[in-house]
Each structure stands twice: as structure tokens, then as C-alpha cells.
Amino acid sequence: MNQSDLQSLLTDLIKTWENEVIEFKAASNDFNTDKIGQYFSALGNEANIRNLEHAWLVFGVDDKTHKIIGTDYRPERSRLQGLKHQINQVTSPSLTFREIHELMHGEGRVVLFEIPAAPRGMPVAWKGQYYARAGESLVPLGLDKLDEIRNQMPGEDWSAVIVPEATPADLDDQAVDTARRFFALKYSNRFTPAEIHDWPMEVFLERARLTRDRRITRATLLLLGKPESAQLLSPHPAQMTWKLVGPEKAYSHFGTPFLLNTTELYRKIRNIQIRMLPDGTLLPIEIAKYDQKIVLEALHNCIAHQDYTRNARIVVTEEPDRLIFENDGAFFDGQPEDYIDGHKTPRRYRNTFLVNAMAELNMIDTMGYGIHAMFVGQKNRFFPMPDYDLSESQAVRMTIYGSILDPAYSRLLIEKTDLPLQDILALDRIQKHLPINDTASTRLRRAGLIEGRKPNLHISAFIANAVDKRADYIRMRSQDDEFLAKLVTDFIKTFGSASRADIDRLLTQKMGDLLTDQQKSKKISNLLFKASKLGTIQNVASRRSPRWVLQNRTTKSNKSDNEK
């Protein structure tokens, strides 16, 4: 820290004044080293219990008057820094100050000792004795606090650590507004957007589980912090990198706020429309190379499960036909294949605080459905399934495909929409020339879906049969509007009237398999509107629960007389 930084830090510490993690001493000339060691133990243990990164022992400030009086404690720089070695030699486990800062204040020299929090599960002792604070007093570490520290899991939640220097001014206004909007969508049945907008920032951040005791955490800065606030997370880079490889090369770095910049990274990806099947087929389909929801799900998973203690960035590599997502840290709870069917729920997280905050903002779910959703999304797009590579012990690589590997595989998904996911996973391995187990092989062969002998299995040739394709094309193609309208009028003639549910049941199966349910519903609404404008049918009930009847000549005549 430079002198200006230290001045701001001292001002903030004095405002907070003494508590369990801050201690001021006049120490005008000298101070007992043994006493310093006791404070090192006490303040470090208290910082651990409060999930803080560090605590402070400050010399040169009168602990009675709160005034800066200056100190001559070890004025020689070499002797002052030599205290680090003395502390390290006697503490257990062996620790020392993160840094010893000197501030040349107008009222005198101030020395600030930056004490690290005790490691997770390991209280710090000085000469074999554990110390703690009771208000402003130095006391032995009680059994309750000792057990609390010793019962901690060895790995701390990096994301839950409070950043003492951070203030609401370090948060990006647009990111906070976006967070409010996402929170409002999640809780639309409990709060109106106007209510959430009127909450003070501190209230909103606490309710969205982004802060602890209304203090800003590392998770807060990752998701909502201004770009320049990333320095408060140093040495972690707080960065995502997009890298384009292939005939063209490019890259871009994206820092905080991650809530906004995941979308900015997605926009860098060249997401062109591609033809789903080769030229000359009867089923030409154009579809986006990548689905935004799937890409953001993968990227949000990287953010949620990154091992931030390794101080690495997240990397998204765009190759001509695929995206590769890389984050540091081994897969945390189970294996990727455990989550594909959507039944496994994770029992623990590496970054619990960050995961909970992201869930409140609808960035991820906490039930383990994310991986399942990505696989189903690729299935519905007729693309290869995602791949996970865990060959590096401390990294996860996940690939999303943006191209067809085997046209027969894609045609099969189009033609057989009822295939179970386990069969699709086996077929996906076959198209990637990977082995499948005997049970899957037997099942697919009996269904006529695969041919060949191990290890040279391939998708059955009937998929490419032109006769089958012509028959399936008729099934896939939607009938024209005139035919559908006649079905409606024939139904009403037979039964007297028709509800919207009757018409939906009548027409849905006649509209082909290429339209989604939403598209079919919209098409039916347009058809009914057009028929009513032409005077063929009319609604004699409410718009909410319509009942359609034929608009005969008598009705028209009566209507004309009434208008006259």
C-alpha cells in the first residue's frame, strides 16, 4: 500500500475502533514482543471465526483518547521486518504477519501489523497457548471457540470472506440494477419489482445473500464489482478470457462484474445460423450454432465451481466447431455423469456463499439440474452431447459442440423424438468412436438403431433410406392453413361448438413435428382470428374461455339489423 492507501485504511480502522479483530496501542517507545505474539494469536483466531481475511494491530494510536500520537517502535526498517521471523519461530502452526506497514502521518509515525486469519481448522498458538479476545481484553481461547475452529472443514469458502476495504461505492450501478431485476423475477410471487427497487442497497444485497452482516464479500465483488474493484481480490485475477483459435485468432479479457460480463463474453462468440442437415436432404433445418442458455449455463458453472484459491482465470476457447470451457479445481462432488439424468443433488459446494448468491439471481440452480439441462438442450437441437475432460487432476474442461459429427445421428434424433436420454448418450459415444457397454449395445441393436461389430459400431443404414425419409417428411411437414380451417368447421358442424382445448387437440397432431408447442399454439390463435374476421366462425363466450360456433347467415342478418 502507498501512503495514501494507508491513510485511508487507518481512518477506517479508527472509525470502527477496537473490536475483536482490531487493537490499538500507543507503544510510544517500545512494546513487549511476547505481548505482540499473544495479540497475533488472539486476533488471528478471531478473524478466522468471523470468516475475515486478516486482523490489525496498530501502534502509534492512543487506545484511550483515540488520537494519533506516533510511535518510535523499532524505527529501523530491518529491525521492524525482523519481527516477522521472531513471530514465525514461536507460533504454532508457524505463521507471521502478512505485512508490516509504516505510515508517516502528520501527527507521527504509525505502524500497522497485518495479521492473517488462522487457517481453517487450525487455531494459532503463541508459546503453546491459544488466545482470543473478549471485547478489548486479551483472554485464553475458550473451549467453544477452540472447537469451532477445529471442527471447520480444511478448505475454506473463499467466496464468503469479507473484504474490509470494500464499500458500496465499489459496486457497479448497472450490475446492481440487473441483480434487482433478476431477483424480482425469481420472487415475483412475493415482491413486486417496485418494492425491490425501493429497498436500500444494503437491504437488497443482504436479502439476495450477496453480503454477510451487510458487509461486502469476495462473492459480491465478483458478481457486482466495478472493473477497478478487482484489485481488492488480488492476487486473484477475477477474469474470464475468450480465445478464438483456428484460421483466425483473437482474444478478449472480461473482468468484474461477472453478472454482466458473462453476456458480453457470449456476444464475442461467432454464433452463426447453420444448416442442420447436408444439402439434398428432405429435412433442411437452420439453427443457431450455439444456444445462449446452454453457453451461459456452462459459463456460470465455471464461475460457481472455480477453485479461487489457485488464482487462475476462467478460459473459454472457441474452435471452428466447438466451445471449450476450462476452470481450475477438480470436480467437487461426484462425477459429471452422475448429474446427466437430473436425479443427483449435490450435498456440498466448494464456494457455498457464491453459489447461494448466484442462485438468488437465477444464474444457476442448486439442485444439480444444470448439467442435465445442457445435455437435454443439445439433444433438442440434434447436436452431439457435451464432453467432460477431467484428465488434469485440478481442472475441469467441458466441450459444447456447434456442428454435426455424424449426420445419421442428427437425423435419428429428429425422427425419433421419444428416445430415452441413456440411448442418446450411447449413440453419441458411437458417433465419437468411443466404446459402449454390452447392455447398451444389445438394446440399441434390438431396436434397429445400430449396426456393425465392436469396436466398429455405427448408426443403422435405414436412417438414410430415401423411402423412409419421404414418409417421415410428410409426417414432419405441417398441413396448410386451408386444410386446418376446414377441420375446425367440420368439427363444429358435427358437435355444434368447440372450445379452445377441443381445437388444440384436433389440430396439434396435424401441424408437424418441426414446430414447437409454443409455435403451434400461436399458429392456432392466428388461424382462429383469421376465420373469425372472414365471418366463418364466431366466439359466443368470453376471450378467456372461448366457445366457437359457425357464424351462419341468420346470425349475420340479425347482426346487420341490430347495427342498423
WOHU-V843375 format. One record per residue. SS is DSSP state (h for helix, s for strand, l for the rest). NEAR is the number of other ideal C-beta (glycine too) atoms within 8 Angstrom. Layout:
ss=SS near=NEAR
ss=SS near=NEAR
This chain:
ss=l near=5
ss=l near=5
ss=h near=7
ss=h near=6
ss=h near=8
ss=h near=13
ss=h near=10
ss=h near=8
ss=h near=11
ss=h near=15
ss=h near=8
ss=h near=10
ss=h near=12
ss=h near=10
ss=h near=6
ss=h near=7
ss=l near=9
ss=l near=7
ss=s near=7
ss=l near=9
ss=l near=11
ss=s near=13
ss=s near=12
ss=s near=11
ss=s near=10
ss=l near=10
ss=l near=11
ss=l near=7
ss=l near=6
ss=l near=6
ss=l near=9
ss=l near=6
ss=h near=8
ss=h near=8
ss=h near=8
ss=h near=13
ss=h near=13
ss=h near=12
ss=h near=13
ss=h near=17
ss=h near=16
ss=h near=14
ss=h near=17
ss=h near=15
ss=h near=17
ss=h near=13
ss=h near=16
ss=h near=15
ss=h near=9
ss=l near=9
ss=l near=10
ss=s near=12
ss=l near=9
ss=s near=11
ss=s near=12
ss=s near=13
ss=s near=13
ss=s near=15
ss=s near=14
ss=l near=15
ss=s near=15
ss=l near=10
ss=l near=10
ss=l near=4
ss=l near=4
ss=l near=9
ss=l near=7
ss=s near=11
ss=l near=11
ss=l near=11
ss=l near=14
ss=l near=8
ss=l near=12
ss=l near=7
ss=l near=7
ss=l near=6
ss=h near=6
ss=h near=6
ss=h near=9
ss=h near=13
ss=h near=8
ss=h near=8
ss=h near=13
ss=h near=10
ss=h near=8
ss=h near=9
ss=h near=14
ss=h near=10
ss=h near=7
ss=h near=9
ss=s near=15
ss=s near=7
ss=l near=7
ss=l near=7
ss=l near=12
ss=l near=8
ss=l near=12
ss=l near=6
ss=s near=5
ss=s near=12
ss=s near=10
ss=s near=10
ss=s near=12
ss=s near=5
ss=s near=12
ss=l near=2
ss=l near=7
ss=s near=9
ss=s near=12
ss=s near=16
ss=s near=16
ss=s near=16
ss=s near=13
ss=s near=11
ss=s near=15
ss=s near=11
ss=l near=11
ss=l near=12
ss=l near=8
ss=l near=9
ss=l near=9
ss=l near=9
ss=l near=12
ss=l near=14
ss=s near=11
ss=s near=13
ss=l near=7
ss=l near=5
ss=s near=9
ss=s near=11
ss=s near=14
ss=s near=13
ss=s near=14
ss=s near=5
ss=l near=5
ss=l near=6
ss=s near=6
ss=s near=7
ss=s near=10
ss=s near=7
ss=l near=12
ss=l near=8
ss=h near=5
ss=h near=6
ss=h near=12
ss=h near=11
ss=h near=8
ss=h near=9
ss=h near=14
ss=h near=9
ss=l near=6
ss=l near=10
ss=l near=6
ss=l near=5
ss=l near=7
ss=l near=9
ss=l near=12
ss=h near=9
ss=h near=14
ss=h near=15
ss=l near=12
ss=s near=13
ss=l near=13
ss=l near=9
ss=l near=7
ss=l near=11
ss=l near=6
ss=h near=7
ss=h near=4
ss=h near=11
ss=s near=16
ss=l near=12
ss=h near=6
ss=h near=7
ss=h near=14
ss=h near=12
ss=h near=8
ss=h near=10
ss=h near=15
ss=h near=13
ss=h near=9
ss=h near=12
ss=h near=15
ss=h near=12
ss=h near=8
ss=h near=9
ss=l near=9
ss=l near=7
ss=l near=3
ss=l near=4
ss=l near=8
ss=l near=6
ss=h near=9
ss=h near=6
ss=h near=8
ss=h near=13
ss=h near=7
ss=h near=5
ss=l near=10
ss=l near=5
ss=h near=9
ss=h near=9
ss=h near=8
ss=h near=14
ss=h near=12
ss=h near=10
ss=h near=8
ss=l near=11
ss=l near=9
ss=l near=13
ss=s near=12
ss=s near=9
ss=l near=5
ss=l near=7
ss=s near=8
ss=s near=13
ss=s near=15
ss=h near=13
ss=h near=13
ss=h near=16
ss=h near=19
ss=h near=15
ss=h near=17
ss=h near=14
ss=s near=19
ss=l near=9
ss=h near=9
ss=h near=5
ss=h near=13
ss=h near=14
ss=h near=6
ss=h near=11
ss=h near=12
ss=l near=6
ss=l near=4
ss=l near=7
ss=l near=9
ss=l near=10
ss=l near=10
ss=s near=17
ss=s near=12
ss=s near=12
ss=s near=10
ss=s near=11
ss=l near=7
ss=l near=7
ss=l near=3
ss=l near=5
ss=l near=6
ss=s near=6
ss=s near=8
ss=s near=8
ss=s near=8
ss=s near=11
ss=l near=10
ss=l near=15
ss=l near=14
ss=h near=10
ss=h near=13
ss=h near=11
ss=h near=12
ss=h near=14
ss=h near=8
ss=h near=9
ss=h near=14
ss=h near=11
ss=h near=6
ss=h near=9
ss=l near=12
ss=l near=6
ss=l near=7
ss=l near=6
ss=s near=6
ss=s near=10
ss=s near=8
ss=l near=12
ss=l near=11
ss=l near=6
ss=l near=5
ss=l near=3
ss=l near=9
ss=l near=6
ss=l near=12
ss=l near=9
ss=l near=10
ss=s near=7
ss=s near=9
ss=s near=8
ss=l near=10
ss=l near=11
ss=l near=8
ss=h near=8
ss=h near=8
ss=h near=13
ss=h near=13
ss=h near=11
ss=h near=12
ss=h near=14
ss=h near=15
ss=h near=13
ss=h near=14
ss=h near=14
ss=h near=16
ss=h near=13
ss=h near=13
ss=l near=13
ss=l near=11
ss=h near=10
ss=h near=6
ss=h near=8
ss=l near=7
ss=l near=9
ss=l near=8
ss=s near=14
ss=s near=9
ss=s near=15
ss=s near=9
ss=s near=11
ss=s near=9
ss=l near=6
ss=l near=6
ss=s near=10
ss=s near=14
ss=s near=10
ss=s near=15
ss=s near=13
ss=s near=14
ss=s near=9
ss=l near=12
ss=l near=9
ss=l near=10
ss=l near=9
ss=l near=7
ss=l near=7
ss=l near=6
ss=h near=10
ss=h near=6
ss=h near=7
ss=h near=12
ss=l near=11
ss=l near=8
ss=l near=9
ss=l near=3
ss=l near=9
ss=l near=5
ss=l near=10
ss=l near=4
ss=l near=6
ss=l near=11
ss=l near=10
ss=l near=15
ss=h near=11
ss=h near=13
ss=h near=16
ss=h near=12
ss=h near=10
ss=h near=15
ss=h near=13
ss=h near=11
ss=h near=11
ss=l near=13
ss=l near=8
ss=l near=10
ss=l near=11
ss=l near=7
ss=l near=9
ss=l near=5
ss=l near=12
ss=h near=8
ss=h near=12
ss=h near=12
ss=h near=12
ss=h near=12
ss=h near=13
ss=h near=13
ss=h near=9
ss=h near=11
ss=h near=14
ss=h near=12
ss=h near=6
ss=l near=8
ss=l near=10
ss=l near=11
ss=l near=10
ss=l near=11
ss=l near=12
ss=s near=7
ss=s near=11
ss=s near=9
ss=l near=10
ss=l near=3
ss=l near=7
ss=l near=4
ss=l near=8
ss=s near=10
ss=s near=13
ss=s near=11
ss=s near=14
ss=s near=12
ss=s near=14
ss=s near=12
ss=l near=10
ss=l near=10
ss=l near=10
ss=l near=8
ss=l near=8
ss=h near=8
ss=h near=12
ss=h near=15
ss=h near=13
ss=h near=13
ss=h near=13
ss=h near=12
ss=h near=12
ss=h near=8
ss=l near=7
ss=l near=7
ss=l near=4
ss=l near=10
ss=l near=6
ss=h near=11
ss=h near=8
ss=h near=13
ss=h near=12
ss=h near=11
ss=h near=13
ss=h near=15
ss=h near=11
ss=h near=10
ss=h near=14
ss=h near=12
ss=l near=9
ss=l near=5
ss=l near=6
ss=l near=6
ss=l near=10
ss=l near=6
ss=h near=5
ss=h near=6
ss=h near=11
ss=h near=13
ss=h near=8
ss=h near=10
ss=h near=13
ss=h near=10
ss=h near=6
ss=l near=7
ss=l near=6
ss=l near=10
ss=s near=12
ss=s near=8
ss=l near=7
ss=l near=4
ss=l near=7
ss=l near=5
ss=l near=6
ss=l near=11
ss=s near=9
ss=s near=13
ss=l near=10
ss=h near=6
ss=h near=7
ss=h near=11
ss=h near=8
ss=l near=8
ss=h near=6
ss=h near=6
ss=h near=9
ss=h near=12
ss=h near=9
ss=h near=8
ss=h near=10
ss=h near=10
ss=h near=7
ss=h near=8
ss=h near=10
ss=l near=8
ss=l near=9
ss=l near=8
ss=l near=6
ss=h near=7
ss=h near=6
ss=h near=9
ss=h near=13
ss=h near=12
ss=h near=8
ss=h near=11
ss=h near=17
ss=h near=12
ss=h near=8
ss=h near=12
ss=h near=14
ss=h near=7
ss=h near=6
ss=h near=8
ss=l near=5
ss=l near=9
ss=s near=11
ss=s near=10
ss=h near=8
ss=h near=6
ss=h near=10
ss=h near=14
ss=h near=10
ss=h near=7
ss=h near=11
ss=h near=14
ss=h near=10
ss=l near=4
ss=l near=11
ss=l near=11
ss=l near=10
ss=l near=6
ss=l near=7
ss=l near=10
ss=l near=5
ss=h near=7
ss=h near=6
ss=h near=8
ss=h near=12
ss=h near=9
ss=h near=8
ss=h near=11
ss=h near=12
ss=h near=8
ss=h near=8
ss=h near=13
ss=h near=12
ss=h near=8
ss=h near=10
ss=h near=12
ss=h near=12
ss=h near=6
ss=l near=6
ss=l near=7
ss=l near=9
ss=s near=13
ss=s near=10
ss=s near=9
ss=l near=7
ss=l near=6
ss=l near=5
ss=l near=4
ss=l near=4
ss=l near=7
ss=l near=10
ss=s near=10
ss=s near=15
ss=s near=10
ss=s near=9
ss=l near=10
ss=l near=6
ss=h near=5
ss=h near=6
ss=h near=9
ss=h near=10
ss=h near=8
ss=h near=8
ss=h near=8
ss=h near=8
ss=h near=7
ss=h near=6
ss=h near=5
ss=l near=4
